[in-house]
Amino acid sequence: MTGSEPSDPTRVTAQKAVREPNARVWLLASGLLALIAIVLFAFSVPIVAAWAWIGIAFQVAIFVALLANALGGRRTPSQGYIFAVLMCVQAAVALLVIIVIAIAAWMPPA
């Protein structure tokens, strides 16, 4: 292998999307995830308004962070790594908030 190629192709940092990031692809994926999550959270506002609004705020904030990363510099592996980390955080937050909303929806009224 050459010096620029990682020795372990299964590592996240060895993936082409991280080593040579395409901002459009990352923003499209993040925007789609945010849109789906925000729609789900919006339908959940009558059930648990606070958690739904928290979820919406986090999705918007993480998308803005991805947008700032896309507009903020050259295409380097570190930028790709930031894209990957932010997308993972975005998905984890969406899943966590949906689980909390689902638990709240199934709880008997107090």
Stockholm file with secondary structure:
# STOCKHOLM 1.0

chainA/1-110         MTGSEPSDPTRVTAQKAVREPNARVWLLASGLLALIAIVLFAFSVPIVAAWAWIGIAFQVAIFVALLANALGGRRTPSQGYIFAVLMCVQAAVALLVIIVIAIAAWMPPA
#=GR chainA/1-110 SS CCTTSCSCTTSGGGSHHHHSCCHHHHHHHHHHHHHHHHHHHHHHTTTCHHHHHHHHHHHHHHHHHHHHHHHSSCCCHHHHHHHHHHHHHHHHHHHHHHHHHHHHHHSCCC
#=GC SS_cons         CCTTSCSCTTSGGGSHHHHSCCHHHHHHHHHHHHHHHHHHHHHHTTTCHHHHHHHHHHHHHHHHHHHHHHHSSCCCHHHHHHHHHHHHHHHHHHHHHHHHHHHHHHSCCC
//
